[in-house]
Amino acid sequence: MISTVTSNGFFMALWTSYDIRYRLFRLLELSEIFFVSICTSELSMKLYVDPINYWKNGYNLLDVIVIIIMLLPYTVRELMGRQFTYVHIADGMQSLRILKLIGYSRGIRTLIIAVGQTVYTVASVLLLLFLLMYIFAILGFCLFGSADKGDHDNWGNLAAAFFTLFSLATVDGWTDLQKQLDNREFALSRAFTIIFILLASFIFLNMFVGVMIMHTEDSIKKFERERMLERQVTLVGEKQVILQRQQEEISRLMHIQKNADCKSFSELVENFKKTLHHTDPMVLDDFGTSLPFIDIYFSTLDYQDTTVRKLQELYYEIVHVLGLMLEDLPQEKPQSLEKVDEK
């Protein structure tokens, strides 16, 4: 389905060229019929398999809306005729069929969930931005929209002031707007423009982007955790299947050994090795062969080396202290010297 939707998007891009549409009209028509048939067949099969729970999934509802949009031009042409005024709107809405890719891509769904989680926070930021623009729109109308020498094109009414402030917030052509105010020699125009750009563009818009990035990162981390969990569950399932198959092979070989007493245990092991595939990982119960145990073992050896080194330093310090203590003790005199002292 991903390949089908992508191919149809490519053909729609070709359809926008009148020259290519004229030369490849039959191919484009057949591709359109093929795509509509595939999508309707998919919808029919999904409804046949689970007609009740199908409508509980939002992405399935999106597929239904896309199929309705696909069938809209044919319905309009049949009911209203090919010369209907708004038939080109129905043709333009066919670009929405590329949204079917959302249901097949977990990455895109993760980003959509992230955007959905930011609705409340983003709405609060936009409300604050609207209040800021409302305040500056009234202020700009009073300062620069006067009836005698004001800038009526940009500040003549509230709607024009809002549109001008939107241009200032996006920093799109703000120098031209400021030049028009400078030509009319408004005293506070530069301070007004700088303050609004600092508040609207550098604070509120960056706050909006920051909120989106924060929630997107959280959703991506959650998506990675779910993928790791699914991968672990898959690995555990594969190991269980391998263990079960190996146990069945061992049971079968043990049964063969009981029936044929001439076979030894070594022959039994050799026969079991022949049943293994080259892609089978050996599931071992001995924890000493696992990587976490080896990592812990190496860390223990490092700690042991550190402990031995510290003990050696302690022994050297004890010997040094004992040597100093022996030097401070009074030494006994020889017997010959004692006799001389007595005489």
C-alpha positions in Angstrom: 0.0 0.0 0.0 2.9 2.4 0.7 4.3 1.7 -2.8 0.8 2.2 -4.3 0.2 5.5 -2.6 3.6 6.7 -3.5 3.3 5.7 -7.1 -0.1 7.5 -7.3 1.5 10.6 -5.8 4.1 10.5 -8.5 1.5 10.1 -11.3 -0.4 13.1 -9.8 2.7 15.2 -10.1 2.9 14.2 -13.7 -0.8 15.1 -14.2 -0.1 18.7 -13.3 1.8 19.1 -16.6 -0.6 19.7 -19.5 2.0 18.4 -22.0 2.6 15.1 -20.1 -1.1 14.7 -19.4 -1.8 14.9 -23.1 0.9 12.4 -24.1 0.3 10.0 -21.2 -3.4 10.4 -20.9 -4.2 6.7 -21.1 -1.5 5.6 -18.7 -2.6 8.2 -16.1 -6.2 7.2 -16.5 -5.4 3.5 -16.0 -3.2 4.3 -12.9 -6.1 6.3 -11.4 -8.5 3.4 -11.9 -6.0 1.0 -10.5 -5.4 3.1 -7.4 -9.1 3.7 -6.7 -9.8 -0.1 -7.1 -7.0 -1.0 -4.7 -8.2 1.5 -2.0 -11.8 0.4 -2.3 -10.8 -3.2 -2.1 -8.7 -2.6 1.0 -11.7 -0.8 2.6 -14.0 -3.6 1.7 -11.7 -6.3 3.1 -11.2 -4.4 6.4 -14.9 -3.9 6.8 -15.5 -7.6 6.1 -12.9 -8.7 8.7 -14.0 -6.4 11.5 -17.0 -4.2 10.6 -17.6 -2.9 14.2 -14.1 -2.1 15.5 -13.0 -0.6 12.2 -14.8 2.6 12.9 -13.2 3.0 16.3 -9.7 3.7 14.7 -9.1 7.3 13.7 -6.8 6.3 10.9 -9.4 4.1 9.4 -11.8 7.1 9.4 -9.1 9.1 7.7 -8.9 6.4 5.0 -12.7 6.5 4.5 -12.6 10.3 4.1 -9.8 10.0 1.6 -11.8 7.4 -0.4 -14.8 9.7 -0.4 -12.6 12.6 -1.7 -11.2 10.3 -4.4 -14.7 9.5 -5.6 -15.9 13.1 -5.4 -14.7 14.2 -8.9 -16.5 11.3 -10.6 -19.7 12.0 -8.7 -19.6 15.7 -9.4 -19.0 15.1 -13.1 -21.8 12.6 -13.3 -24.4 14.8 -11.4 -23.4 18.3 -12.4 -21.6 17.7 -15.7 -18.1 18.3 -16.8 -18.5 22.0 -17.1 -19.5 22.5 -13.5 -17.9 25.7 -12.1 -16.4 24.1 -9.0 -15.2 20.8 -10.4 -11.6 22.0 -10.3 -11.9 22.2 -6.5 -12.7 18.5 -6.3 -9.7 17.8 -8.6 -7.5 19.9 -6.3 -8.7 18.0 -3.2 -7.2 14.8 -4.7 -3.8 15.8 -3.3 -5.2 14.8 0.1 -5.0 11.1 -0.9 -1.3 11.2 0.0 -2.6 11.3 3.7 -3.1 7.6 3.4 0.6 7.2 4.2 -0.1 8.3 7.8 -1.8 5.0 8.6 1.2 2.9 7.4 4.0 4.9 9.1 4.5 4.7 12.8 7.0 7.6 12.7 4.4 10.0 11.1 1.8 8.8 13.6 4.2 9.6 16.5 4.7 13.2 15.2 1.0 13.6 14.9 0.5 12.5 18.5 3.2 14.9 19.5 1.4 17.8 17.7 -1.9 16.7 19.3 -0.4 16.8 22.8 0.7 20.4 22.3 -2.7 21.7 21.4 -3.5 23.1 24.8 -0.1 24.7 25.4 0.1 26.0 21.8 -3.4 27.5 22.2 -2.3 29.3 25.3 0.8 30.7 23.6 -1.3 31.8 20.6 -3.8 33.4 22.9 -1.1 35.4 24.5 0.3 36.4 21.1 -3.2 37.5 20.0 -3.6 39.7 23.2 -0.2 41.2 22.5 -1.1 42.0 18.9 -4.5 43.4 20.0 -2.8 45.8 22.4 -0.2 46.9 19.8 -2.8 47.1 17.1 -4.9 49.6 19.1 -1.7 51.5 20.1 -0.5 51.5 16.5 -3.8 52.8 15.2 -3.8 55.6 17.7 -0.1 56.6 17.0 0.2 56.0 13.2 -3.3 55.9 11.9 -4.5 59.5 12.4 -6.9 60.9 9.8 -4.7 63.8 8.7 -1.2 62.5 8.2 -1.3 58.8 9.3 -0.4 55.7 7.4 -3.9 54.6 6.3 -2.7 51.6 4.3 -1.0 49.9 7.2 -2.5 51.4 10.3 -5.8 52.9 9.0 -8.1 50.4 10.8 -7.8 47.5 13.2 -7.7 44.8 10.4 -4.9 46.6 8.6 -3.0 47.0 11.9 -3.3 43.3 12.6 -2.0 42.4 9.2 0.9 44.8 9.6 1.7 43.4 13.1 1.7 39.9 11.6 4.3 41.0 9.1 6.4 42.5 11.9 6.0 39.3 14.0 7.3 37.1 11.2 10.0 39.8 10.4 8.9 39.8 6.8 9.5 43.2 5.2 9.6 45.0 8.5 12.3 47.4 7.2 9.9 48.6 4.4 7.1 49.2 7.0 9.5 51.1 9.2 10.7 53.2 6.3 7.1 54.3 5.6 6.7 55.3 9.2 10.1 57.2 9.1 9.0 59.1 6.0 6.0 60.4 7.9 8.4 61.4 10.8 6.6 59.5 13.6 8.6 60.0 16.8 7.9 56.7 18.6 7.8 54.5 15.5 11.2 52.8 15.9 10.8 52.1 19.6 7.3 50.7 18.8 8.7 48.4 16.1 11.7 47.2 18.1 9.7 46.4 21.2 7.0 44.5 19.3 9.5 42.4 17.3 11.4 41.6 20.5 8.2 40.4 22.2 6.4 38.7 19.4 9.2 37.2 17.3 12.0 36.5 19.7 9.8 35.5 22.7 6.4 34.2 21.7 7.3 32.5 18.4 10.4 30.9 19.9 8.3 29.8 22.8 5.9 28.2 20.3 8.7 26.4 18.6 10.2 25.3 21.9 6.9 23.8 23.0 6.6 21.8 19.8 10.2 20.5 20.1 9.7 19.5 23.7 6.6 17.4 23.0 8.1 16.0 19.9 11.2 14.8 21.8 9.0 13.2 24.4 7.0 11.4 21.8 10.1 10.1 20.0 11.5 8.8 23.2 8.3 7.0 24.0 8.2 5.6 20.5 11.8 4.3 20.9 10.9 2.7 24.2 7.9 0.9 22.6 10.1 -0.3 19.8 12.7 -1.7 22.2 10.0 -3.4 24.2 8.5 -5.0 21.0 11.9 -6.1 19.9 12.5 -7.7 23.3 9.2 -9.5 23.2 10.0 -10.7 19.7 13.4 -12.0 20.7 11.8 -13.8 23.7 9.3 -15.4 21.4 12.0 -16.5 19.0 14.0 -18.0 21.8 11.0 -19.9 23.1 10.3 -21.3 19.6 14.0 -22.4 19.3 13.9 -24.0 22.7 10.7 -25.8 22.0 12.1 -27.1 18.7 15.3 -28.2 20.3 13.5 -30.0 23.1 11.3 -31.8 20.5 14.4 -32.9 18.6 16.1 -34.1 21.8 13.0 -36.0 22.8 12.8 -37.6 19.4 16.5 -38.6 19.5 16.1 -40.0 23.0 13.2 -42.1 21.8 15.3 -43.3 18.9 18.1 -44.2 21.3 15.8 -46.3 23.4 14.5 -48.2 20.4 18.1 -48.7 19.0 20.4 -49.7 21.8 23.5 -49.7 19.5 23.7 -45.9 19.5 25.9 -44.2 22.1 25.5 -40.8 23.7 28.1 -39.3 21.4 26.2 -40.4 18.4 23.1 -39.0 19.8 24.8 -35.6 20.3 26.1 -35.7 16.7 22.6 -36.4 15.4 21.3 -33.5 17.4 23.9 -31.2 15.9 22.7 -32.1 12.5 19.2 -30.9 13.3 20.4 -27.4 14.1 20.4 -24.6 11.5 23.4 -22.3 11.0 21.1 -19.3 12.0 20.0 -20.8 15.3 21.3 -19.0 18.3 22.2 -21.3 21.2 20.0 -20.4 24.2 22.2 -21.3 27.2 21.0 -21.4 30.8 24.5 -20.7 32.2 24.5 -17.0 33.2 28.3 -17.1 33.1 28.1 -16.9 29.3 26.0 -13.8 29.2 27.4 -10.3 28.4 26.0 -8.7 31.5 27.7 -11.2 33.7 31.1 -10.7 31.9 30.7 -6.9 32.3 30.0 -7.3 36.0 32.9 -9.8 36.3 35.3 -7.3 34.7 34.1 -4.5 37.0 34.6 -6.8 40.0 38.2 -7.5 38.9 38.8 -3.8 38.6 37.5 -3.2 42.1 39.6 -6.1 43.4 42.7 -4.6 41.9 41.9 -1.3 43.4 41.3 -2.9 46.8 44.7 -4.8 46.6 46.5 -1.6 45.7 45.0 0.3 48.6 45.8 -2.6 51.0 49.4 -2.5 49.8 49.6 1.2 50.4 48.2 0.6 53.9 50.8 -2.1 54.6 53.6 0.2 53.5 52.2 2.9 55.8 52.0 0.5 58.7 55.6 -0.7 58.2 56.8 2.9 57.9 55.1 3.9 61.2 56.5 0.8 62.9 60.0 1.7 61.7 59.6 5.2 63.2 58.4 3.8 66.4 61.4 1.4 66.6 63.7 4.3 66.1 62.2 6.2 69.0 62.6 3.3 71.5 65.7 3.5 73.9 68.4 1.1 72.9 69.9 -1.3 75.5 73.7 -0.9 76.3 76.2 -3.7 75.9 77.4 -5.6 79.0 81.0 -4.4 78.7 80.0 -0.8 78.8 77.9 -1.5 81.9 81.0 -3.0 83.7 83.0 0.1 82.8 80.3 2.3 84.2 80.2 0.3 87.5 84.0 0.7 88.0 
